[in-house]
């Protein structure tokens, strides 16, 4: 396919999608670096080997997977011209994203209750990695929620329809990436001790 072909709008849409994918690849590299550092650091003598992830992280994982499903259902409803179902699924996705973040902070509290802090005399490198990886992911979920709020606003302004989905699709791609990223991080932290 010749990327120079097509209308100006088609070229702009391709460029915006490509920029999103460049951003996603850079995020993959960042989290890949942190998880690699986690692996390398496991040989330290002060590494905590018997730590179990908090139950709140398991709940978070289920919640964010459901949020991706609701976003998919919102897109399907929009393509079918069902604006009320689209609104309901978008709002459900937003609520689930907030619930994810709340559960993450509840998980942090569970870690603190076990006596592990991010800094100070009760901190250690294992927990610092877990806090860092989870917190940076939370920041990306916040970015996803901001994108979702823009999509919801534009949806209520009737900007999207079956033929005009670019902003909707970009936000959905980023949201699904955040979902897949958390599932990877959770499985990594759960199985790599």
C-alpha positions, 0 to 999 in steps of 0.5 A, spaced: 500 500 500 502 506 498 501 511 504 502 517 499 495 515 496 488 517 498 485 523 501 488 528 505 483 526 511 485 518 510 493 521 510 491 524 517 488 518 519 493 514 518 498 519 521 494 519 527 494 512 528 501 511 526 503 516 532 499 512 537 503 506 535 509 509 536 507 511 543 505 504 544 511 501 542 515 506 547 511 504 553 512 497 551 520 498 551 519 502 558 515 497 561 520 492 558 526 495 561 522 495 568 521 488 568 528 486 566 530 490 571 526 486 576 528 480 573 536 482 574 534 484 581 532 478 583 539 475 585 540 480 590 540 478 597 535 482 600 530 480 595 523 478 598 522 471 595 515 469 599 511 475 597 504 474 595 501 480 591 495 483 594 488 480 592 486 487 590 491 486 584 487 480 582 480 484 582 483 490 578 485 485 573 478 482 572 475 489 572 480 492 567 479 486 562 471 487 563 472 495 561 475 493 555 469 488 553 465 494 555 469 499 550 468 493 545 461 493 546 460 501 546 464 501 539 459 495 536 453 499 539 456 506 535 457 502 529 450 499 529 447 506 530 445 505 537 447 511 541 444 510 548 447 503 548 454 506 546 453 512 552 451 506 557 458 502 555 462 508 555 460 510 562 461 503 564 468 503 561 469 510 565 466 507 572 470 501 571 477 505 570 476 508 576 474 502 580 481 499 577 485 505 580 481 505 587 483 497 587 490 499 585 491 504 591 487 499 596 492 493 593 498 498 595 495 499 602 495 491 603 502 491 601 503 497 607 499 493 612 504 487 611 509 492 613 512 494 606 513 501 604 515 504 598 521 508 602 524 508 609 526 503 613 521 498 612 522 498 604 526 494 600 527 493 592 522 488 591 516 492 593 519 498 590 519 495 583 512 493 585 510 500 587 513 503 581 511 498 576 504 499 578 504 506 579 506 508 573 501 503 570 496 507 574 498 514 571 497 511 564 490 509 566 489 516 568 491 518 561 486 513 558 481 515 562 482 522 560 482 520 553 475 516 555 472 523 557 474 526 551 470 520 547 464 521 551 464 528 550 465 528 543 460 522 543 454 526 546 456 532 541 454 527 536 461 527 533 462 520 532 458 515 527 459 509 523 463 513 518 467 517 523 470 513 528 477 516 528 478 519 535 473 513 538 478 508 535 484 511 537 482 511 545 479 504 544 486 502 542 490 505 547 485 503 552 486 496 550 493 496 550 493 499 557 488 493 559 493 488 556 499 491 559 496 490 566 494 483 564 502 482 562 504 486 569 500 482 573 502 475 571 509 477 571 509 480 578 505 474 580 509 468 577 516 471 577 518 472 584 
